[in-house]
Amino acid sequence: MSYFNHPVKAAVFEAAMPGLCERLLRTAGKQEEVCVQVIFTGRTASAIWRYRLGKVWMTIRLPALAAGSMIDREKANRWVAYVIHEVWHVIFTDSDVWQQYARYFPGLRRNLANALEDARIERAGMALGYAAGFNVVGKELLAHLLLADGMDVNPNDPRQVPWVFAVGCRGYGVRGERRLLSALDPRIAAIMAEAKRRIHAVPVTATPREGTTASCEIASWAFEELKKLGQAQPLTQYPEEGFPGQQQEQEKQPHRANDDTPERDESEREQGSADDESYDDEGDPQEGKEGDRSKKGKPDPLKVGDKVKCPDGSIGVISEIVADDAVVAAL
């Protein structure tokens, strides 16, 4: 089953996505009023959501589509797979548990948790029948990412291990998966196999808090096991980089549901095209820069999407404004 069997205009496709988000929530039994915004910008997919005042407030960000373009059926179905995946985060992921974990454990441990959580929510969504077509379009999306540039990475490079876990712990058996995993260090493969066994043992009926907590706990276990490899002896390849026992964790990045896509060098990121579905850039070139509030006079009123400095010094983004009260989601 696929969702689009013919090319579609980008504008028509974009207009249909909020309704799809609401239908997916209703299929999962969500009765709250849905306030959804779908934004097509940058090169990543992500979701920000909150249940509040009897409503579910959600913002889905999807990779940009060229204005006025026609989208072929394969690409349209890949974008639908992104939408389903993001909405399943709203259904199955506990945002409080996730944000707390991501805040205190950035870097590799956070990315491992993201990879495992992605595998868990997709397994739960398919098992519960919340989107029958995802069994096709979701696997096609993963295969596309592998064939585009996800097979040619070194799976033993610590930067790529979360991507390898994201592929292996799903266990879809798609094109390119065997090639990627065949080059994996046997010691890492054993850790990944155990992580997969544990994440598949989480009941699909687990509450969001139970499920997300389980993903984080399994990620912490895997992190410690990988850390032992770095402390014991260098890996077959890239020994100078080591595992987190030999390096500082990277600076925390915003949560993206598809953060498990393969890492690329900075030079490759700058040259990537807007139609590249590996989506490892941060989005629009202007994102990440605070608005200029140093101008004289009264500052412009805050609005959804503005980035602001929080009291603890971190940078957050305004996800909604309710009764003049700005709700800030941490980056």
C-alpha positions in Angstrom: 0.0 0.0 0.0 1.2 3.5 -0.8 -0.5 6.8 -0.2 0.1 8.5 -3.6 -0.1 6.6 -6.9 0.5 9.5 -9.2 2.5 12.8 -9.2 1.1 15.6 -7.2 1.6 19.4 -7.0 3.7 20.5 -4.1 1.1 23.0 -3.0 -1.7 20.4 -3.0 0.6 18.0 -1.1 1.5 20.6 1.5 -2.1 21.5 2.1 -3.1 17.9 2.7 -0.6 17.2 5.5 -2.3 18.9 8.5 -5.4 16.8 7.8 -3.3 13.7 7.6 -1.7 14.5 11.0 -5.1 14.8 12.6 -6.4 11.6 11.0 -3.3 9.7 12.3 -4.0 11.0 15.9 -7.7 10.1 15.7 -6.7 6.6 14.5 -4.6 6.2 17.6 -7.6 7.2 19.8 -6.6 10.7 20.6 -9.7 12.8 21.4 -8.1 16.1 22.1 -8.6 19.1 19.9 -5.7 19.1 17.4 -3.8 22.4 16.7 -1.3 21.4 14.1 1.2 23.4 12.0 3.2 21.7 9.2 6.2 23.6 8.0 8.2 22.7 4.9 11.7 24.2 5.4 15.3 23.2 5.5 16.4 19.6 5.1 15.3 17.9 8.4 12.2 16.4 9.8 11.2 17.0 13.4 8.3 17.4 15.8 7.5 19.6 18.8 4.3 19.0 20.7 2.6 19.5 24.0 -0.7 18.3 25.5 -2.3 21.4 27.2 -5.7 22.8 27.9 -7.5 19.8 26.4 -5.6 20.2 23.2 -2.6 18.7 21.5 -0.4 21.5 20.1 2.1 20.2 17.5 4.5 21.6 15.0 5.8 19.2 12.3 8.8 20.3 10.3 9.4 18.6 7.0 12.1 19.0 4.4 11.4 21.8 1.9 9.7 21.2 -1.4 10.4 23.4 -4.4 7.6 25.9 -4.8 5.4 25.2 -7.8 7.0 21.8 -8.4 5.4 18.4 -9.2 6.3 15.7 -6.8 6.6 12.1 -8.2 4.8 9.4 -6.3 8.0 7.9 -4.8 9.0 11.2 -3.2 5.5 12.0 -2.1 5.3 8.7 -0.3 8.7 9.3 1.4 7.4 12.6 2.7 4.3 10.9 4.0 6.5 8.4 5.8 8.2 11.4 7.5 4.8 12.7 8.6 3.7 9.4 10.0 7.0 8.9 11.9 6.7 12.4 13.4 3.1 12.0 14.5 4.0 8.6 16.1 6.5 10.5 18.2 3.5 12.7 19.4 1.6 9.5 20.2 4.3 7.2 21.6 7.1 9.5 22.9 7.0 11.2 26.3 8.3 14.6 25.6 9.3 15.3 29.3 11.3 12.1 29.6 13.0 12.7 26.2 13.8 16.4 26.9 15.3 15.6 30.3 17.4 12.8 28.9 18.6 14.9 25.9 19.5 17.8 28.1 21.7 15.8 30.5 23.1 13.3 28.0 23.9 15.1 24.7 26.1 13.6 22.0 26.4 9.9 21.4 24.2 8.7 24.2 21.4 11.0 23.2 21.7 9.9 19.5 21.6 6.3 20.5 18.4 6.9 22.5 16.9 8.7 19.5 17.8 5.7 17.2 16.2 3.2 19.6 13.1 5.4 20.2 12.6 5.6 16.5 12.8 1.8 16.1 10.4 1.4 19.1 7.7 3.8 17.9 7.7 2.5 14.4 7.3 -1.1 15.6 4.5 0.0 18.0 2.7 2.0 15.3 2.8 -0.8 12.8 1.8 -3.5 15.3 -1.2 -1.5 16.5 -2.3 -0.8 12.9 -2.2 3.0 13.2 -1.1 3.5 9.6 -1.2 0.3 7.5 0.8 1.9 4.6 3.8 2.7 6.7 4.8 -0.9 6.4 5.6 0.0 2.8 6.4 3.7 2.7 8.5 3.7 5.9 10.7 0.9 4.7 11.0 2.6 1.3 12.2 5.7 3.0 14.8 3.8 5.0 16.0 2.0 1.8 16.2 5.4 0.0 18.4 6.9 2.8 20.6 3.8 2.7 21.0 3.9 -1.1 21.4 7.7 -1.2 24.5 7.9 1.1 23.9 5.6 4.1 25.8 2.6 2.9 29.1 4.2 2.2 29.8 5.4 5.7 32.2 3.6 8.0 29.9 1.8 10.4 32.7 1.6 13.0 33.2 5.3 13.1 31.6 6.4 16.5 29.8 9.2 14.7 28.0 6.7 12.6 27.1 4.2 15.3 23.7 5.7 16.0 22.8 5.5 12.3 23.9 1.9 12.3 21.8 1.2 15.4 18.8 3.0 13.8 19.0 0.6 10.8 19.9 -2.6 12.6 17.4 -2.2 15.5 14.5 -1.7 13.1 15.5 -4.9 11.4 13.5 -4.2 8.2 15.9 -6.1 5.9 15.7 -3.3 3.2 18.0 -2.9 0.3 21.4 -1.8 1.4 21.0 -2.9 5.0 23.1 -6.0 4.7 26.0 -4.1 3.0 26.1 -1.6 5.8 26.0 -4.1 8.6 28.4 -6.6 7.1 31.3 -4.2 7.7 30.4 -3.7 11.4 32.9 -4.6 14.0 31.6 -7.9 15.6 31.9 -6.4 19.1 29.6 -3.5 18.1 27.3 -5.9 16.2 26.9 -7.9 19.4 26.0 -4.8 21.4 23.5 -3.7 18.7 21.9 -7.2 18.6 21.3 -7.1 22.4 19.9 -3.5 22.1 17.6 -4.7 19.4 16.4 -7.6 21.5 15.7 -5.3 24.4 13.9 -2.6 22.4 11.7 -5.3 20.7 10.9 -6.7 24.2 9.2 -3.4 25.1 5.4 -3.9 24.9 3.8 -2.0 22.0 1.1 -1.1 24.5 3.5 0.5 26.9 2.6 4.1 28.0 4.7 6.8 26.4 6.5 7.4 29.7 7.3 3.6 30.0 8.4 3.3 26.4 10.6 6.4 26.2 12.2 5.5 29.5 13.0 2.1 28.3 14.6 3.5 25.1 16.7 5.8 27.2 17.8 3.0 29.6 18.7 0.7 26.8 20.7 3.6 25.2 22.6 4.2 28.4 23.4 0.5 28.6 24.7 0.4 25.0 26.7 3.6 25.6 28.5 2.0 28.6 29.2 -1.1 26.6 30.6 0.9 23.6 32.6 3.0 26.1 34.3 -0.2 27.3 35.4 -0.9 23.8 37.1 2.5 23.7 38.8 1.8 27.0 39.9 -1.7 26.3 41.5 -1.5 22.8 41.1 0.6 19.7 38.6 -0.4 17.1 39.7 -1.9 13.8 39.2 1.4 12.1 39.3 5.1 13.2 41.2 4.2 16.4 42.3 7.8 16.8 38.7 8.9 17.4 37.7 6.1 19.8 34.5 5.9 21.7 33.2 8.3 24.3 35.5 7.0 26.9 38.3 8.7 25.0 36.6 11.9 23.8 34.3 14.6 25.1 30.7 14.4 24.0 29.6 16.9 21.3 27.5 19.9 22.1 23.8 19.2 22.5 21.7 19.6 19.3 18.0 20.1 18.9 16.0 16.9 18.9 15.1 15.7 15.4 13.2 12.5 14.9 15.4 11.6 12.0 18.7 12.5 13.7 19.7 8.9 13.2 20.6 9.7 9.5 24.2 9.2 8.6 26.6 12.0 9.6 28.5 13.8 6.9 31.6 16.1 6.9 30.9 19.8 7.3 32.1 20.4 3.7 29.5 17.9 2.5 26.8 19.6 4.6 27.4 23.0 3.0 27.2 21.6 -0.5 24.1 19.4 0.0 21.1 20.2 -2.1 17.7 21.1 -0.8 16.4 17.9 -2.4 18.8 15.6 -0.6 16.9 13.2 1.7 19.8 12.4 4.0 18.8 15.6 5.9 21.6 16.1 8.3 21.8 19.9 8.1 20.1 22.2 10.6 17.6 23.7 8.2 17.5 27.2 6.8 20.8 29.2 6.8 19.3 31.8 9.1 18.3 29.3 11.8 20.3 29.2 15.0 20.9 32.9 14.9 19.2 35.0 17.6 17.0 37.8 16.4 18.6 41.2 16.7 17.0 42.7 19.7 19.8 45.2 20.3 18.1 47.9 18.2 17.0 51.1 19.9 13.4 51.5 20.8 10.8 48.9 21.7 11.6 45.4 20.5 9.3 43.6 18.1 6.7 41.4 19.8 7.7 37.7 20.1 6.0 35.2 17.8 6.0 31.5 17.2 9.3 30.4 15.8 11.4 33.1 17.4 14.5 31.9 19.2 15.0 33.3 22.7 17.6 33.0 25.5 16.3 31.1 28.5 17.2 32.0 32.2 19.7 29.1 32.3 21.6 30.5 29.3 20.3 27.9 26.8 18.5 28.9 23.6 14.9 27.9 23.1 12.3 28.3 20.4 8.8 29.6 20.9 6.5 26.7 19.9 3.2 28.3 20.8 1.6 31.4 22.4 -1.4 30.9 24.7 -3.1 33.9 26.3 0.1 36.0 25.6 2.1 33.4 27.5 5.0 32.1 25.3 5.7 28.3 25.5 9.4 27.8 24.9 10.7 24.4 23.7 14.4 23.8 24.5 16.8 23.3 21.6 
